[in-house]
Structure formats: structure tokens, C-alpha cells
Amino acid sequence: MSNFELVLKLLLQLTIILVTCRIVTIIGTRYLKQTDVVCEMIAGVMLGPSLLGLITPDLQQWLFPKAPILLATGAKIPNPSMSILFAISQIGLVIYMFLIGLEFNTDLIKQRLKSAGLVSAAGIIAPFCLGAIAAFFLYSKGDLFKAGVTPWAAALYLGASMSITAFPMLARMLYERGIAKTTFGTLALAAGSIDDATAWCLLAIVLASLNANSSIAAFAIGGGIGYVLLTIFVGRPALTIFTRITNKDGGVTIQTLTLVLTVLMFGAWFTDAIGIYAVFGAFILGTAMPRGEFAEQIRDRTEFLTTGFLLPIFFVFSGLNTQIGLVNTPTLWAITFLIIAIAVLGKGIACMLAAKIAGETWRESATIGALMNARGLMELIILNIGLEQGVITPTLFTIMVIMAIVTTLMASPLVAYLLQGTRYEKSLA
């Protein structure tokens, strides 16, 4: 395939991805009261083998060719068309996780540290333990984990993947309802941010420990800890230069934005190179960046392009790996329902009980549980990492994607129902 043909294919792929995501989002947000994230997740599955591949398999394979190219020498290489899409999606993820880190508000955590810590601990420990136990049970039940993955590695990965919360969606729902700055909203935001930060650190350790070579694993874990400490204690003071530059220039200029992106790409490259993952480096760097006018302008200049253009590519790439037809036996469907039940019990119910112990009302506690239970985009990220790193098979990937969609679909209507008739519902106006 020539470069000209690759460009033509890419432009057509991008057109179809953006149009499909926008149509599904309009229908889902207007008529089903769902968030953009849920709709784009579903759009991605629709463009994959689960729907488009069933209707027109030849068209789906031509448009998004997954089969590798066979060279004259007999070697196989990934299809360059999909490699380009993958690379673009990863850039989108790096920028998006940087923006998530940029919104990580430590002041909220200080305000409700004890309560947020309790809810967050419940949201990490309970799903992690249940997920790890489930992994030991599922390890010998079929083709769910790749050959060579030990039971302990499987348990660590599944436990970590169960612990993820869709913090961006949680924050968006609270801000849309005008309750982010209430006592209840502050607790939910603080718990969600601690939860995701902990989960990403946990994932970094899990990925490093998956390496059979102990020295390489130790290098990855040590390098990751060193990166975090260096970013927080050296990088954070040094990065205040961006605030001074912004104040001096009257705002974030193209030169400042270019410098920020350069630092971001280097941080992402470093954590990827040591064996953790690029998104971890991006997230940590975002948490160390100055706040205030500088952060707001950086978001204004990057958020729309990232969420409107780059992230849909990631959703579709995830959808291409989601083959619902692989869940084709009563046993696999039973496993799917088990995973969903564990997810709801370990995250939603555990966080609800923790919030109640922290002093919230039952209705507020249930709302926090519903928000924390949503997995959204964050779950897709960790699942794609597991698939790329050779931890899980496409079958388990599909089961986990179904779980992510179901738990995310539940959140918006549950929150709307639970807030009916409360003082928080009035704040919608």
C-alpha cells in the first residue's frame, strides 16, 4: 500500500469514525440521557466486528483491516492503516490523561480527607480483592488469559482493572448538575480523584511486575517511583515558570503550548520506555502543573480537539478489538454476569456503605456509589493495555468491555433518579 493510498484510507476512516460517534452521541444524549463517553463507547463497538462486521464483513475488514500483511519473505507485519490509527489514538490518550491530571484538585482532598479516604479505600480494596479472587477462579475456566501469564499476574491485573473509576465522567456529571462545590459533591470528587490516582499507580506496579525478568520489573517500578518523586518535588517547583510566562505574555501563547506539549511527550515517552505506560507519565505530569489561569487556558486550547477528534479514534480502536460473538456459550455469558455483579458489588455497594459510614445520608451515599461504579473511558484504557501487553485474550477483553458499558450506562439514570426531590435537583436550574 502506497503512502497516497494510506492517506486516502485514513481520511475515510476518520470521516466515518467522527460521523458515527456524533450521530450516536446526539441520539444517546438527547433521547436516552446518556453522556458523550457512553455514546462513543457504543459507537466504537458498532464499527467493529460486533455490528458492522456482522452486517457487511467485507466492508468492515476493508475499512478497518485487522489482518496482518504477509511480506514476500514470509514475515507478517501489522496493517499500516491500523498502526496509524493506533498511534493517533495513543497521542489522544496521552493528552487526555494529562488533562485529567491537570484537573486533579488536591484542595478538595484536603477538605474531605478522612471521608474521601474511606470511600476511596473501599472503592479500591473491595473491587481489587473480588477481582483477584475471580481471576483465580477464571484462570482455568477457559481461554481468558494469555498463555504464560501466571495466576498471580492474572489476579493482580483483573483486580486493578476492577478498581478503576470514570473520574472524568463523575466530575462532568457533578458540574453539569451544579453540585460539584457542595459538601456531597466535594466528597464524590475527592474520593474519585484519589481512587483513580491510586488505581493508575497500582496498574503501573502490576504492569512492571508482569515482566518475567525481576531486574527489568525492579527497574520499571523503581523508575516509576523515581519519576513520581522527581515530578512532584523537583518538577512542580520548576513548572511554576509556566505561570510566570503566562502572566508576562498575557496568556498562553503558541510557544508556551508547544513547550508544554514537548515536556508532556517526553514524560509519556519516559514512562513508556521504562515499561510502565505512557498515560501514567502524562497523568503524573498533569498533577504537577501549575493551576489557575495557566491550567484553564491549556484546557481551552487542547480539550475540544482531544475529546472531539482524538478520543473517538481510541473508542473505535477499542471497538475493533471487541467481538461480542466471542461470548458465545452459556458459560461465557455466566462469567460476564459474574464480572458485572462483582463490579457493582465491589465498587458501587462498597463505596455506598463507606459514604454512609462517613456520615452521608442513604440517598447521597447511593449516589456516590453509582458515580464511583461507572468505569467509562478509564476502563477501556486499562483493558487495551492488558490486551496489548499480552495479559488477557480478546474473549476476556470483550467481557470486560461489556461490564464497562453496563456500569457506565447505569450511572446517569441512577444519579438522576436518586437526586429527584432533593435540594441538589433544584440546583440544576
C-alpha positions as CSV (number, residue, x, y, z in Angstrom):
1,M,0.0,0.0,0.0
2,S,1.5,3.4,-1.1
3,N,1.6,6.4,1.1
4,F,-1.1,8.1,-1.1
5,E,-3.4,5.1,-0.5
6,L,-2.7,5.1,3.2
7,V,-3.7,8.8,3.4
8,L,-6.8,8.2,1.4
9,K,-7.8,5.3,3.7
10,L,-7.0,7.3,6.8
11,L,-9.2,10.3,5.7
12,L,-12.1,8.0,5.0
13,Q,-11.6,6.2,8.3
14,L,-11.6,9.4,10.2
15,T,-14.7,10.7,8.4
16,I,-16.7,7.6,9.3
17,I,-15.4,7.5,12.9
18,L,-16.4,11.1,13.5
19,V,-19.8,10.9,11.8
20,T,-20.8,7.7,13.6
21,C,-19.7,8.9,17.0
22,R,-21.5,12.2,16.5
23,I,-24.8,10.6,15.4
24,V,-24.8,8.1,18.2
25,T,-23.9,10.8,20.7
26,I,-26.8,13.0,19.5
27,I,-29.3,10.2,19.8
28,G,-27.9,8.9,23.1
29,T,-27.6,12.3,24.9
30,R,-30.9,13.7,23.6
31,Y,-33.2,10.7,23.9
32,L,-31.5,8.3,26.4
33,K,-30.0,11.0,28.7
34,Q,-26.5,9.3,28.4
35,T,-23.1,11.0,28.5
36,D,-20.9,11.5,25.4
37,V,-18.4,8.9,26.8
38,V,-21.1,6.2,26.9
39,C,-22.3,7.0,23.4
40,E,-18.8,7.0,21.9
41,M,-18.0,3.7,23.6
42,I,-21.1,2.2,21.9
43,A,-20.2,3.8,18.6
44,G,-16.8,2.2,18.7
45,V,-18.3,-1.3,19.3
46,M,-20.8,-0.7,16.4
47,L,-18.0,0.0,13.9
48,G,-16.2,-3.2,15.0
49,P,-16.9,-6.8,14.2
50,S,-19.8,-6.9,16.7
51,L,-22.2,-5.0,14.4
52,L,-20.7,-3.6,11.2
53,G,-18.7,-6.8,10.8
54,L,-21.9,-8.9,11.1
55,I,-23.8,-6.7,8.5
56,T,-21.1,-6.2,6.0
57,P,-17.9,-8.2,7.0
58,D,-16.1,-7.4,3.8
59,L,-16.7,-3.7,4.1
60,Q,-15.7,-3.7,7.8
61,Q,-12.4,-5.5,7.1
62,W,-11.6,-3.3,4.1
63,L,-12.3,-0.2,6.2
64,F,-10.5,-1.3,9.3
65,P,-8.3,-4.2,8.2
66,K,-7.1,-6.2,11.3
67,A,-5.4,-9.0,9.3
68,P,-1.6,-8.5,9.2
69,I,0.2,-8.1,5.9
70,L,2.3,-11.0,4.6
71,L,5.6,-10.0,3.2
72,A,7.4,-11.8,0.4
73,T,9.8,-13.2,2.9
74,G,7.0,-14.9,4.8
75,A,7.1,-12.4,7.7
76,K,4.0,-10.7,9.0
77,I,3.6,-7.1,9.9
78,P,0.7,-5.2,11.4
79,N,-1.5,-3.5,8.8
80,P,0.0,0.0,8.4
81,S,-3.5,1.5,8.2
82,M,-4.4,0.3,11.7
83,S,-0.9,1.2,13.0
84,I,-1.6,4.8,12.0
85,L,-4.9,4.8,13.8
86,F,-3.4,3.2,16.9
87,A,-0.6,5.8,17.0
88,I,-3.1,8.7,16.7
89,S,-5.3,7.2,19.4
90,Q,-2.3,6.9,21.8
91,I,-1.5,10.6,21.3
92,G,-5.1,11.4,22.2
93,L,-4.9,9.3,25.3
94,V,-1.6,10.9,26.4
95,I,-3.1,14.5,26.1
96,Y,-6.4,13.4,27.7
97,M,-4.7,11.8,30.7
98,F,-2.6,15.0,31.1
99,L,-5.8,17.0,31.2
100,I,-7.2,14.6,33.8
101,G,-4.1,15.2,35.9
102,L,-4.5,18.9,35.4
103,E,-8.0,18.7,37.0
104,F,-6.7,16.8,40.0
105,N,-7.7,19.1,42.8
106,T,-5.7,18.5,46.0
107,D,-7.6,21.2,47.8
108,L,-10.8,19.1,47.6
109,I,-8.9,16.1,49.1
110,K,-7.7,18.3,52.0
111,Q,-11.3,19.5,52.7
112,R,-12.7,15.9,53.0
113,L,-9.6,13.9,53.5
114,K,-10.9,11.4,56.1
115,S,-14.3,10.8,54.4
116,A,-12.8,10.7,50.9
117,G,-10.0,8.4,52.0
118,L,-12.6,6.0,53.5
119,V,-14.8,5.9,50.3
120,S,-11.7,5.7,48.1
121,A,-10.2,2.9,50.1
122,A,-13.5,0.9,49.9
123,G,-13.5,1.6,46.1
124,I,-10.0,0.2,45.7
125,I,-9.7,-2.6,48.2
126,A,-13.1,-4.3,47.7
127,P,-13.1,-4.5,43.9
128,F,-9.4,-5.4,43.8
129,C,-9.9,-8.3,46.2
130,L,-13.0,-9.5,44.5
131,G,-11.4,-9.2,41.1
132,A,-8.3,-11.0,42.2
133,I,-10.4,-13.9,43.7
134,A,-12.4,-14.0,40.4
135,A,-9.2,-14.2,38.4
136,F,-8.0,-17.3,40.3
137,F,-11.4,-18.9,39.7
138,L,-11.5,-18.0,36.0
139,Y,-7.8,-18.8,35.3
140,S,-8.6,-22.5,34.5
141,K,-12.1,-21.9,33.1
142,G,-11.3,-21.2,29.5
143,D,-9.3,-19.1,27.1
144,L,-9.4,-15.8,29.1
145,F,-5.8,-15.1,30.0
146,K,-2.9,-15.4,27.5
147,A,-0.5,-18.4,27.8
148,G,2.4,-17.7,30.0
149,V,0.5,-15.3,32.3
150,T,0.8,-16.7,35.9
151,P,-2.3,-16.9,38.2
152,W,-0.9,-14.2,40.4
153,A,-0.3,-11.9,37.5
154,A,-3.8,-12.5,36.3
155,A,-5.2,-11.8,39.7
156,L,-3.2,-8.5,40.0
157,Y,-4.3,-7.3,36.6
158,L,-8.0,-8.2,37.0
159,G,-8.1,-6.7,40.5
160,A,-6.6,-3.4,39.2
161,S,-9.0,-3.3,36.3
162,M,-11.9,-3.7,38.6
163,S,-10.7,-0.8,40.7
164,I,-10.9,1.9,38.0
165,T,-13.5,4.7,38.3
166,A,-14.5,7.0,35.4
167,F,-13.4,10.1,37.2
168,P,-13.8,12.5,34.2
169,M,-17.4,11.3,33.8
170,L,-18.1,11.6,37.6
171,A,-16.7,15.2,37.6
172,R,-18.7,16.1,34.5
173,M,-22.0,14.9,35.9
174,L,-21.5,16.8,39.1
175,Y,-20.5,20.0,37.4
176,E,-23.5,19.7,34.9
177,R,-25.8,19.5,37.9
178,G,-24.2,22.4,39.7
179,I,-23.4,20.4,42.8
180,A,-19.6,20.0,42.5
181,K,-18.9,22.5,45.2
182,T,-21.5,21.2,47.7
183,T,-20.4,19.0,50.6
184,F,-21.7,15.9,48.9
185,G,-20.2,16.8,45.5
186,T,-16.8,17.6,47.1
187,L,-16.7,14.2,48.8
188,A,-17.5,12.4,45.5
189,L,-14.9,14.4,43.5
190,A,-12.2,13.9,46.2
191,A,-12.9,10.2,46.5
192,G,-13.0,9.7,42.7
193,S,-9.7,11.5,42.2
194,I,-7.9,9.6,45.0
195,D,-9.4,6.4,43.6
196,D,-8.2,6.9,40.1
197,A,-4.7,8.2,41.1
198,T,-4.3,5.1,43.3
199,A,-5.6,2.8,40.6
200,W,-3.2,4.1,38.0
201,C,-0.2,3.8,40.4
202,L,-1.4,0.2,41.1
203,L,-1.6,-0.5,37.4
204,A,1.9,0.8,36.9
205,I,3.2,-1.7,39.5
206,V,1.1,-4.5,38.0
207,L,2.5,-3.9,34.5
208,A,6.0,-3.8,35.8
209,S,5.6,-7.0,37.8
210,L,4.3,-8.9,34.8
211,N,7.8,-8.9,33.3
212,A,9.3,-12.3,34.0
213,N,12.8,-10.7,34.4
214,S,12.9,-9.4,38.0
215,S,15.6,-6.9,37.3
216,I,13.5,-5.3,34.5
217,A,10.5,-5.3,36.8
218,A,12.5,-3.7,39.6
219,F,13.8,-1.1,37.1
220,A,10.3,-0.3,35.9
221,I,8.9,0.0,39.5
222,G,12.0,2.0,40.7
223,G,11.9,4.2,37.6
224,G,8.2,4.9,38.1
225,I,8.6,5.8,41.7
226,G,11.6,8.0,40.8
227,Y,9.6,9.7,38.1
228,V,6.7,10.5,40.5
229,L,9.1,11.8,43.2
230,L,11.1,13.9,40.7
231,T,7.9,15.3,39.1
232,I,6.4,16.3,42.4
233,F,9.4,17.6,44.3
234,V,11.5,18.9,41.5
235,G,9.2,19.3,38.5
236,R,6.4,21.1,40.4
237,P,8.5,24.0,41.6
238,A,10.3,24.2,38.2
239,L,7.0,24.1,36.3
240,T,5.8,27.3,38.0
241,I,7.8,29.0,35.3
242,F,4.7,28.5,33.1
243,T,2.7,30.7,35.4
244,R,5.2,33.5,35.1
245,I,5.4,33.1,31.4
246,T,1.6,33.2,31.1
247,N,1.4,36.3,33.3
248,K,4.2,38.0,31.3
249,D,2.7,37.3,27.9
250,G,-0.9,38.0,28.9
251,G,-1.9,34.4,28.3
252,V,-0.8,31.0,27.0
253,T,0.9,31.6,23.6
254,I,1.7,29.1,20.9
255,Q,5.3,29.0,22.1
256,T,4.1,28.2,25.7
257,L,1.7,25.5,24.5
258,T,4.4,23.9,22.3
259,L,6.8,23.8,25.3
260,V,4.1,22.2,27.5
261,L,3.4,19.5,24.8
262,T,7.1,18.9,24.5
263,V,7.5,18.2,28.2
264,L,4.4,16.1,28.1
265,M,5.6,13.9,25.3
266,F,8.9,13.4,27.0
267,G,7.3,12.4,30.2
268,A,5.0,9.9,28.4
269,W,8.0,8.5,26.4
270,F,10.0,8.0,29.6
271,T,7.3,6.0,31.5
272,D,6.6,4.0,28.4
273,A,10.3,3.3,27.8
274,I,10.8,2.0,31.4
275,G,7.9,-0.4,31.0
276,I,5.0,1.2,32.8
277,Y,2.9,3.1,30.2
278,A,2.7,6.5,28.6
279,V,-0.6,7.5,30.1
280,F,0.8,7.2,33.6
281,G,3.6,9.6,32.9
282,A,1.1,12.0,31.3
283,F,-1.3,11.8,34.3
284,I,1.5,12.4,36.9
285,L,2.9,15.4,34.9
286,G,-0.6,16.9,34.8
287,T,-1.0,16.8,38.6
288,A,2.3,18.7,38.9
289,M,1.4,21.5,36.5
290,P,0.5,25.0,37.9
291,R,-3.2,25.7,38.4
292,G,-5.2,28.9,37.8
293,E,-5.3,30.8,34.6
294,F,-2.5,28.8,33.0
295,A,-4.3,25.5,33.5
296,E,-7.6,26.9,32.3
297,Q,-6.1,28.2,29.1
298,I,-4.2,25.0,28.4
299,R,-7.6,23.1,28.8
300,D,-9.3,25.6,26.5
301,R,-6.7,25.1,23.8
302,T,-6.5,21.3,23.9
303,E,-9.7,19.8,25.3
304,F,-12.1,20.2,22.4
305,L,-9.6,18.8,19.8
306,T,-8.7,15.9,22.1
307,T,-12.3,14.9,23.1
308,G,-13.9,15.7,19.8
309,F,-11.3,14.3,17.4
310,L,-8.6,12.1,19.0
311,L,-10.6,10.2,21.6
312,P,-13.3,8.9,19.2
313,I,-10.4,7.2,17.3
314,F,-9.5,5.4,20.5
315,F,-13.1,4.3,21.1
316,V,-13.3,2.9,17.6
317,F,-9.9,1.1,18.0
318,S,-11.2,-0.5,21.2
319,G,-14.4,-1.4,19.4
320,L,-12.4,-3.2,16.7
321,N,-11.0,-5.5,19.5
322,T,-14.4,-6.1,21.0
323,Q,-16.1,-9.1,19.4
324,I,-19.3,-9.8,21.2
325,G,-19.6,-13.0,19.2
326,L,-16.8,-14.5,21.2
327,V,-19.1,-14.6,24.2
328,N,-21.0,-17.5,22.6
329,T,-21.6,-20.1,25.3
330,P,-23.8,-20.2,28.4
331,T,-20.6,-20.5,30.5
332,L,-19.1,-17.3,29.0
333,W,-22.3,-15.4,29.5
334,A,-22.4,-16.6,33.1
335,I,-18.9,-15.3,33.5
336,T,-20.0,-12.0,32.0
337,F,-22.8,-11.6,34.5
338,L,-20.5,-12.7,37.3
339,I,-18.0,-10.0,36.3
340,I,-20.8,-7.3,36.2
341,A,-22.1,-8.5,39.6
342,I,-18.6,-8.3,41.1
343,A,-18.0,-4.9,39.6
344,V,-21.3,-3.5,41.1
345,L,-20.8,-5.2,44.5
346,G,-17.1,-4.3,44.8
347,K,-17.4,-0.7,43.7
348,G,-20.9,0.6,43.9
349,I,-22.1,-1.1,47.0
350,A,-18.8,-0.8,48.8
351,C,-18.5,2.9,48.2
352,M,-22.1,3.5,49.1
353,L,-21.6,1.8,52.5
354,A,-18.3,3.7,53.1
355,A,-20.1,7.0,52.3
356,K,-22.8,6.1,54.8
357,I,-20.2,5.4,57.5
358,A,-18.6,8.7,56.6
359,G,-21.9,10.5,57.6
360,E,-23.8,10.9,54.4
361,T,-27.5,10.2,54.0
362,W,-28.5,6.9,52.4
363,R,-29.6,8.7,49.2
364,E,-26.4,10.7,49.0
365,S,-24.4,7.5,49.7
366,A,-26.2,5.6,47.0
367,T,-25.5,8.5,44.5
368,I,-21.8,8.4,45.4
369,G,-21.8,4.6,44.9
370,A,-23.5,5.0,41.4
371,L,-20.9,7.6,40.4
372,M,-17.9,5.6,41.6
373,N,-19.3,2.4,39.9
374,A,-19.0,3.9,36.4
375,R,-15.9,2.7,34.5
376,G,-16.2,4.6,31.2
377,L,-13.1,5.5,29.2
378,M,-10.7,4.8,32.0
379,E,-11.7,1.1,31.9
380,L,-11.2,0.9,28.2
381,I,-7.7,2.3,28.6
382,I,-6.6,-0.3,31.1
383,L,-8.3,-3.1,29.1
384,N,-6.4,-2.0,25.9
385,I,-3.2,-2.0,27.9
386,G,-3.9,-5.6,29.1
387,L,-4.6,-6.7,25.5
388,E,-1.5,-5.0,24.1
389,Q,0.7,-6.4,26.8
390,G,-0.5,-9.9,26.3
391,V,-2.2,-10.4,29.6
392,I,-5.8,-11.0,28.5
393,T,-7.4,-12.6,25.4
394,P,-9.9,-11.0,23.1
395,T,-12.7,-13.0,24.9
396,L,-12.0,-11.6,28.3
397,F,-11.4,-8.2,26.7
398,T,-14.9,-8.3,25.3
399,I,-16.4,-9.5,28.6
400,M,-14.8,-6.6,30.4
401,V,-15.9,-4.1,27.8
402,I,-19.5,-5.2,28.3
403,M,-19.0,-4.7,32.0
404,A,-17.6,-1.2,31.4
405,I,-20.5,-0.2,29.2
406,V,-23.2,-1.7,31.6
407,T,-21.7,0.0,34.7
408,T,-21.4,3.3,32.8
409,L,-24.9,3.1,31.3
410,M,-26.2,2.7,34.9
411,A,-24.7,5.8,36.3
412,S,-26.6,8.7,34.6
413,P,-30.2,7.4,35.1
414,L,-29.4,6.2,38.6
415,V,-28.0,9.6,39.7
416,A,-30.9,11.4,38.1
417,Y,-33.4,9.1,39.9
418,L,-31.6,9.4,43.3
419,L,-31.4,13.2,43.2
420,Q,-35.1,13.6,42.4
421,G,-36.9,15.6,45.1
422,T,-33.6,16.6,46.8
423,R,-32.1,20.1,47.2
424,Y,-29.5,19.0,44.6
425,E,-32.1,18.6,41.9
426,K,-33.2,22.3,42.4
427,S,-29.6,23.3,41.7
428,L,-30.0,22.1,38.1
429,A,-31.7,25.3,37.2
